[in-house]
Structure formats: structure tokens, C-alpha cells
Amino acid sequence: MGKPSLIAIVGGSGAGKTWLADQLHSALHPKAARLSLDDFYRDRSHLSPGRRRLINFDHPRAIDWSGFRLVLEDYLAARPTSTPVYDFTTHSRSGTARLARKQILLVDGLWLLRFAWLRQFWSLSIFVDCPAQSRLRRRLTRDLASRGRSRDSIQRQFVSMVEPMHQKYVATQAKWADVLLSKNCSGSKVNQLAERIKDCLP
């Protein structure tokens, strides 16, 4: 197998990054593997639950960037690669997982285009633009169902942290994307993106 192509899928929380990555993963099967920047949130198991709740998880400094970079470098160099597994209910790491080596690695995350050193890894970058109200609605659905959050806490966090950080650190990355998606992504658009990704293969 030659050098893999790394594809960045970027956008705000609730923009549809995971949905798009899942769709592309299916369309590119069996050539593609998945990786999420979310699993590289710093482990907070040493902090009390009260202190963990005060952390701004919508700021880029919440990520273990050195660990993330090492995983990308290992993947490109065909070295055995494992990733952390992050538990959002406890804000701590719950273990590790082996990252399968494929021709294509689909990576989704909030800040994949923020740093110049990071942009150099991507064969193609996609930015998913989505209105704030749609992103809030999706966060409510997700966090109520899977992260043990209350509706009030989700809405407060969105207004006080998520949206301000989105405007400052996420939305500004669109200028570096190769592809900008600003409307609902149809099946035909997914197939078009899959074909474009295949064109990135060496």
C-alpha cells in the first residue's frame, strides 16, 4: 500500500461533520478508515467533576495536539497506530483503539485547519458550514441522548462558550478549505466528494 491520503472534514459543533464522515466512509468502503479529533481531548481524570465542568472544551487548547500530530505522522509512515478513546460523560480517556491502515483516512474535527503545520497533512479539506440554530438543535439532540446533559445546561453552554468560540476559532478556518459545503449535503454530493477523494490517491 502506498502513502495514504488524509482528508479533513471541518466545521462547528453540530454542523454535520460526523454524518458526512460516516457517509463518505460508506461510499469509500473498504478503502477508508475513520479518525476523530474529539478523541484527543486532554484527559481530565485527575480533576474533580466540578472542575471538569468549568473547562472550556470549545477552545483549541483543550486538545492534545502533540499526541494528535504523532498519530498522523505514524499513520503516514505506516507505523502501528493507536488512538485514545474519549468519554464525554466523564471528560476522561477510557482506553485506546487500534487505527486500521487504509488508503484513505477520513478525519473530522473542529480545528483541523487552524494551524499551518496541521494543514500540511491534508490531501483534501472540506469545511461544513451550518447556521447556529441548526447546530444548537443538533447539539441538544445529541447531548440529551448520549452525554447526560440537561437542556438548560446545553443552551447556556452554547451561548456562553460554543458560539463565541465558533466565531473566533472555527468559522475563520473556512478560507483554508478546498471544499466549502453551505447547504444540506445530498447523496449525489456525497458521491461527488467520494470521487474527488479518490482522485487524491497516489
Summary of the structure (lengths in Angstrom):
residues: 202
radius of gyration: 16.7
end to end distance: 10.1
largest distance: 49.4
contacts: 585
relative contact order: 0.24
helix: 46%
strand: 20%
